[in-house]
Amino acid sequence: MNENETRYKPHMPPGHSSQLERHFPGPLAALGITFGAVFAAGVVAGLFGPTINFGAIGVGQVVGFGLVAIFATQHIAEPQGERLGLRGFEQNMIPVLLLLLPSVVLLSEVDNVLRDWFPPAPTEPGAEAAESPFFDATLYGEIQRFIVIVGLAPVMEEWLFRGVIQQGLMGNLGRWRGIILTAFLFAICRIVPGLPPSTLLSFLLVSFAMGLLLGCVRVATGSLLAAILLHTGFNLIGWASAFYADAYPIEGFNVPDSHTSVQVLLPCLIAVGFAVHALANAFKNAPDDPPLHGAKTDD
């Protein structure tokens, strides 16, 4: 076996032929990693007691997602850093990332449309009280939310999904199918139990669309950092819109039971349109990850 063959050889049990080498993870392994990470995060968060708050969720996500991602990374073929996207990106992509941020406003309209089509059932009297320990309304609770939503979640989720899972699925299934399946796993991973059907559907659709966008950014820039920064920007806008809702109300975005005006949607659509056009050009010219010797792909 020559030097190049050794370089791309993944960690495999003795006795396996190099002709059977595949990119890791494949579809089934990716599904197991996703649910394993969610389970591990839940177990760790549960160690803080019966009342789960954002602080417990943050620790659970860091420890649970982190341990699963570290374990999965050990099975990725060399060069691992290149496959994970551990590199910087061209400065000319910074304006593209900034112009993609208003897509949060556009996607929020999905929930408004679905609410009109499928009006939510009346809330039971004790439902809001049951959620209050989770959504602590104090300043301390808000700090917890900011740290988890803006600081921790983008890093851990992008490392696991756009770093570990997406590179393996693209290697096995091809670029687009890998991005789509990763976005689907990302969406189901973010399901919040107890949501009304219409809210759950919009949450899945928005998360899936965000996953597609983040996956394309990861490929177009070749950098996991770009996906993390964009995800952080999305979450920062979402947090700030809720925190400053009284001071800066935006119909349809942080004002419930309303629709966003055309005067807001149109500039957002133009900005995102320019960004998507530039992203598509960079995506088309982005190189593939190094191939595996004797690797097979799933059709």
ChimeraX attribute file (.defattr): number of C-alpha atoms within 10 A of each C-alpha:
attribute: neighborCount
match mode: 1-to-1
recipient: residues
	/A:1	5
	/A:2	6
	/A:3	7
	/A:4	10
	/A:5	12
	/A:6	14
	/A:7	13
	/A:8	21
	/A:9	21
	/A:10	21
	/A:11	13
	/A:12	12
	/A:13	7
	/A:14	6
	/A:15	6
	/A:16	9
	/A:17	10
	/A:18	16
	/A:19	11
	/A:20	10
	/A:21	20
	/A:22	23
	/A:23	23
	/A:24	25
	/A:25	24
	/A:26	22
	/A:27	19
	/A:28	10
	/A:29	14
	/A:30	23
	/A:31	16
	/A:32	13
	/A:33	23
	/A:34	22
	/A:35	15
	/A:36	17
	/A:37	25
	/A:38	18
	/A:39	16
	/A:40	20
	/A:41	24
	/A:42	19
	/A:43	16
	/A:44	19
	/A:45	24
	/A:46	16
	/A:47	12
	/A:48	15
	/A:49	10
	/A:50	8
	/A:51	11
	/A:52	17
	/A:53	21
	/A:54	22
	/A:55	19
	/A:56	22
	/A:57	26
	/A:58	23
	/A:59	18
	/A:60	24
	/A:61	26
	/A:62	21
	/A:63	19
	/A:64	23
	/A:65	26
	/A:66	20
	/A:67	16
	/A:68	19
	/A:69	23
	/A:70	13
	/A:71	12
	/A:72	18
	/A:73	21
	/A:74	13
	/A:75	17
	/A:76	24
	/A:77	24
	/A:78	17
	/A:79	14
	/A:80	17
	/A:81	13
	/A:82	16
	/A:83	24
	/A:84	25
	/A:85	24
	/A:86	15
	/A:87	14
	/A:88	12
	/A:89	17
	/A:90	10
	/A:91	9
	/A:92	8
	/A:93	18
	/A:94	14
	/A:95	11
	/A:96	20
	/A:97	21
	/A:98	15
	/A:99	19
	/A:100	24
	/A:101	22
	/A:102	21
	/A:103	19
	/A:104	19
	/A:105	21
	/A:106	19
	/A:107	18
	/A:108	19
	/A:109	20
	/A:110	18
	/A:111	22
	/A:112	22
	/A:113	16
	/A:114	16
	/A:115	17
	/A:116	13
	/A:117	10
	/A:118	13
	/A:119	14
	/A:120	14
	/A:121	9
	/A:122	7
	/A:123	9
	/A:124	8
	/A:125	8
	/A:126	8
	/A:127	10
	/A:128	11
	/A:129	11
	/A:130	10
	/A:131	12
	/A:132	11
	/A:133	14
	/A:134	16
	/A:135	17
	/A:136	16
	/A:137	10
	/A:138	9
	/A:139	9
	/A:140	11
	/A:141	16
	/A:142	16
	/A:143	14
	/A:144	21
	/A:145	21
	/A:146	18
	/A:147	14
	/A:148	21
	/A:149	21
	/A:150	21
	/A:151	16
	/A:152	18
	/A:153	21
	/A:154	21
	/A:155	19
	/A:156	20
	/A:157	22
	/A:158	26
	/A:159	25
	/A:160	25
	/A:161	24
	/A:162	28
	/A:163	27
	/A:164	26
	/A:165	32
	/A:166	31
	/A:167	30
	/A:168	27
	/A:169	28
	/A:170	26
	/A:171	26
	/A:172	22
	/A:173	19
	/A:174	16
	/A:175	17
	/A:176	14
	/A:177	16
	/A:178	22
	/A:179	26
	/A:180	21
	/A:181	22
	/A:182	28
	/A:183	24
	/A:184	18
	/A:185	20
	/A:186	24
	/A:187	20
	/A:188	16
	/A:189	16
	/A:190	14
	/A:191	14
	/A:192	11
	/A:193	7
	/A:194	9
	/A:195	12
	/A:196	14
	/A:197	15
	/A:198	20
	/A:199	20
	/A:200	16
	/A:201	16
	/A:202	20
	/A:203	22
	/A:204	20
	/A:205	18
	/A:206	20
	/A:207	22
	/A:208	22
	/A:209	18
	/A:210	21
	/A:211	26
	/A:212	21
	/A:213	21
	/A:214	24
	/A:215	26
	/A:216	23
	/A:217	28
	/A:218	28
	/A:219	27
	/A:220	22
	/A:221	24
	/A:222	26
	/A:223	22
	/A:224	26
	/A:225	21
	/A:226	25
	/A:227	28
	/A:228	22
	/A:229	18
	/A:230	23
	/A:231	24
	/A:232	21
	/A:233	20
	/A:234	21
	/A:235	21
	/A:236	16
	/A:237	16
	/A:238	18
	/A:239	17
	/A:240	14
	/A:241	18
	/A:242	14
	/A:243	14
	/A:244	11
	/A:245	15
	/A:246	11
	/A:247	8
	/A:248	13
	/A:249	14
	/A:250	18
	/A:251	15
	/A:252	21
	/A:253	24
	/A:254	22
	/A:255	16
	/A:256	11
	/A:257	12
	/A:258	16
	/A:259	20
	/A:260	18
	/A:261	13
	/A:262	10
	/A:263	8
	/A:264	15
	/A:265	16
	/A:266	12
	/A:267	12
	/A:268	19
	/A:269	18
	/A:270	13
	/A:271	17
	/A:272	22
	/A:273	15
	/A:274	14
	/A:275	19
	/A:276	20
	/A:277	12
	/A:278	15
	/A:279	21
	/A:280	15
	/A:281	11
	/A:282	18
	/A:283	18
	/A:284	10
	/A:285	11
	/A:286	14
	/A:287	12
	/A:288	14
	/A:289	17
	/A:290	13
	/A:291	13
	/A:292	22
	/A:293	18
	/A:294	14
	/A:295	16
	/A:296	16
	/A:297	14
	/A:298	12
	/A:299	7
